[in-house]
Amino acid sequence: MSAGAPAGSILQQPRSVWAVAFACVVAFMGIGLVDPILPAIAADLHATPTQTSLLFTSYLLVTGLAMLVTSWLSSRIGAKRTLLLGLALIVVFAVAAGASNSVEAVIGFRAGWGLGNALFISTALATIVGATSGGTGAAIVLYEAALGLGIAIGPLVGGLLGSVSWRGPFFGTAALMAIGFLAITTLLRAEGGRAAPQPLSAPFRALRVPALAVLAVTALFYNIAFFVLLAYTPFALEALGVDDAFTLGLVFFGWGVALAITSVALAPVLARRVRRTTVLAAGFIVLAADLVAIALLTESLPGVITGVVVGGLVLGVINTVLTEAVMEATELPRSVASSAYSAVRFLGGAVAPPVAAELARVSGTPAPYATAAGSALLALVVLLLGRRALGRVDVPVIDPLEEAAAVGTGDA
């Protein structure tokens, strides 16, 4: 964890804090939730893997673009209204996706879900900090616990509900978020003051800063590798005979647990003992090697599953350290730097799933993983070529509150 808190204070929180924390868990479930049901959606709606993978593309593209305006909006309408707007959008679009009878409709409604998720996640940490007893340390522990739990259990919940119907995870998410909406409405008090309004142009201007531009492009190539592993693997496993949602959910539960553990427990230790740029360079090399191994083992079920879980371990380290690097790279306000970086990063995630599915159709199952390995190495090349602009990145420790906010935004 990024910070500690007195042991007795963490669990002794107002009900409003638990309401927001519960909604955070559900929000962070959003990406991995659909992984186990991709083959079922493709079969039931007569869609190709490329079409089905657009569920990730629409979600991530809209999430990334929305990150550019969330601080502008919340500084004008307030944190509570921004939270509730995000939750309401998730509920509406999750229900609509679950009720859809065409893959095109599911793709479109998943985009609306991404908008709601961006609004909620970008505001949640500040809200928890404002309402938590026990200080900032306790707030960060709760937020990071919600983040890790959501990432880990998203695929498992998707697999459990998806074993009944692929519509189950959508309706289940809507029900959980509706509970969160009601809890926050009744338990969370509106803030007394209003933050200073943020200019709409701030994240766009931030990308002109060389250090942030280098890290954003690095993250773009890294996210291509990340989402090839996450979004294409269900189809690779289906080809090996694993096509039921529950089993797929268990595989990606292992991936999520691995990612959550290293992101919270290992990455901060490495960043304190080794230069961040060195940790990132090593991480990209290990990730590329893991993806090459999966490409060579696509006919082996144990090989693919092992590669996925090992990939989760590596991704957890890279996610946290890369986002910390963004926070240290410039003198820009942290929220502005994070918004600009996240927008570019999510573009890589948006492009990767359909490209991976199409590569597999044309060239076979190993092709997406080999391409993802190449993308991880491109991230390494960009990092090394731009290292001169990253002098601030290896300077010690950022504020733990800003670290938690940035990591949460990066994993949303």
ABEGO torsion letter per residue (X at the ends): XABBBBAAAAABBBAAAAAAAAAAAAAAAAAAAAAAAAAAAAAAAGBBAAAAAAAAAAAAAAAAAAAAAAAAAAAAAEAAAAAAAAAAAAAAAAAAAAABABAAAAAAAAAAAAAAAAAAAAAAAAAAAAABBGEAAAAAAAAAAAAAAAAAAAAAAAAAAAAABAAAAAAAAAAAAAAAAAAAAAABBBBABBBBBBBAAAAAAAAABAAAAAAAAAAAAAAAAAAAAAAAAAAAAAAAGBABAAAAAAAAAAAAAAAAAAAAAAAAAAAAABBAAAAAAAAAAAAAAAAAAAAAAAABAAAAAAAAAAAAAAAAAAAAAAAAAAAAABABBAAAAAAAAAAAAAAAAAAAAAAAAAAAAAAEAAAAAAAAAAAAAAAAAAAAAAAAAAAAAABBBBBAAAAAAAAAAAAX
